[in-house]
């Protein structure tokens, strides 16, 4: 019985992590669409401190759609690393040349 409760708690925790930071906006001059997103993991410290907010990340995207580099443009320091790591794993639609995309990730506290 106890292991069933632990498994249920783990499932609920994982599901809430996936839903927390899915509000994302991509904007730039080139408007390349995101073909594959990785949701950022909500940091434990942010959960404990009930921190939420938006992180703005600049992503340099190669012509093949992979992210070459990321740079944080703003956001709560507790959230920026998770946002930067997630955006670094995103894939964009292929393009003619390297572009710079601005991405905003919203972390919504529980």
C-alpha positions as CSV (number, residue, x, y, z in Angstrom):
1,X,0.0,0.0,0.0
2,X,2.8,2.4,0.9
3,X,4.6,1.9,-2.3
4,X,1.4,2.6,-4.3
5,X,1.1,6.0,-2.5
6,X,4.8,6.8,-3.3
7,X,4.3,5.9,-7.0
8,X,1.2,8.0,-7.1
9,X,3.0,11.0,-5.5
10,X,5.9,10.6,-8.0
11,X,3.4,10.6,-11.0
12,X,1.7,13.7,-9.7
13,X,5.0,15.5,-9.2
14,X,6.3,14.6,-12.7
15,X,3.0,15.7,-14.3
16,X,3.1,19.0,-12.5
17,X,6.7,19.7,-13.6
18,X,5.7,19.1,-17.2
19,X,2.7,21.5,-17.1
20,X,4.4,24.3,-15.2
21,X,6.5,26.0,-17.9
22,X,4.7,25.3,-21.1
23,X,3.6,28.8,-21.8
24,X,6.3,29.9,-24.2
25,X,6.5,32.6,-26.8
26,X,8.9,32.9,-29.7
27,X,9.5,36.2,-31.3
28,X,12.1,37.6,-33.6
29,X,12.6,39.2,-37.0
30,X,12.8,35.8,-38.7
31,X,9.9,34.1,-36.9
32,X,11.3,30.6,-37.3
33,X,8.8,28.1,-35.8
34,X,9.7,25.7,-33.1
35,X,9.5,22.1,-34.3
36,X,10.4,20.4,-31.0
37,X,10.3,21.9,-27.4
38,X,11.8,20.6,-24.2
39,X,9.9,21.8,-21.1
40,X,12.2,23.3,-18.5
41,X,12.3,21.5,-15.1
42,X,10.9,23.7,-12.4
43,X,13.9,24.1,-9.9
44,X,13.3,22.7,-6.4
45,X,14.5,26.0,-4.8
46,X,11.9,27.9,-6.9
47,X,9.2,25.4,-5.7
48,X,10.2,25.8,-2.1
49,X,10.3,29.6,-2.3
50,X,7.1,29.8,-4.5
51,X,9.0,31.7,-7.2
52,X,7.3,32.2,-10.5
53,X,7.9,34.5,-13.5
54,X,9.1,34.8,-17.0
55,X,12.6,34.2,-18.3
56,X,13.7,35.7,-21.6
57,X,16.3,33.8,-23.6
58,X,18.1,34.6,-26.9
59,X,18.8,31.5,-29.0
60,X,21.2,31.5,-31.9
61,X,19.7,28.9,-34.3
62,X,21.8,27.1,-37.0
63,X,20.4,26.7,-40.5
64,X,19.5,23.1,-39.7
65,X,17.3,24.2,-36.8
66,X,19.5,23.2,-33.9
67,X,20.4,25.7,-31.2
68,X,24.0,26.8,-31.4
69,X,24.0,29.0,-28.3
70,X,21.7,30.6,-25.7
71,X,22.0,33.8,-23.7
72,X,19.7,34.9,-20.9
73,X,18.2,38.4,-21.4
74,X,16.2,38.6,-18.2
75,X,14.4,36.7,-15.5
76,X,14.6,35.5,-12.0
77,X,18.1,34.1,-11.3
78,X,16.6,31.0,-9.7
79,X,14.8,30.2,-13.0
80,X,17.3,31.2,-15.7
81,X,19.4,28.1,-15.7
82,X,16.5,25.8,-16.2
83,X,15.1,27.9,-19.0
84,X,18.5,28.2,-20.7
85,X,19.1,24.4,-20.6
86,X,15.6,23.7,-22.0
87,X,15.9,26.1,-24.9
88,X,19.3,24.7,-25.8
89,X,17.6,21.4,-26.5
90,X,14.9,22.9,-28.7
91,X,14.7,22.3,-32.5
92,X,13.5,25.0,-34.9
93,X,12.4,24.6,-38.5
94,X,15.3,24.7,-41.0
95,X,16.1,28.0,-42.5
96,X,18.4,29.7,-45.1
97,X,20.9,31.0,-42.6
98,X,21.7,31.3,-38.9
99,X,19.1,33.4,-37.0
100,X,18.6,34.8,-33.6
101,X,15.3,33.9,-31.8
102,X,14.0,35.5,-28.6
103,X,12.1,33.0,-26.4
104,X,10.1,33.7,-23.3
105,X,9.3,30.9,-20.9
106,X,6.7,31.4,-18.2
107,X,7.2,29.5,-14.9
108,X,3.9,29.4,-13.0
109,X,4.2,28.6,-9.3
110,X,1.8,26.2,-7.6
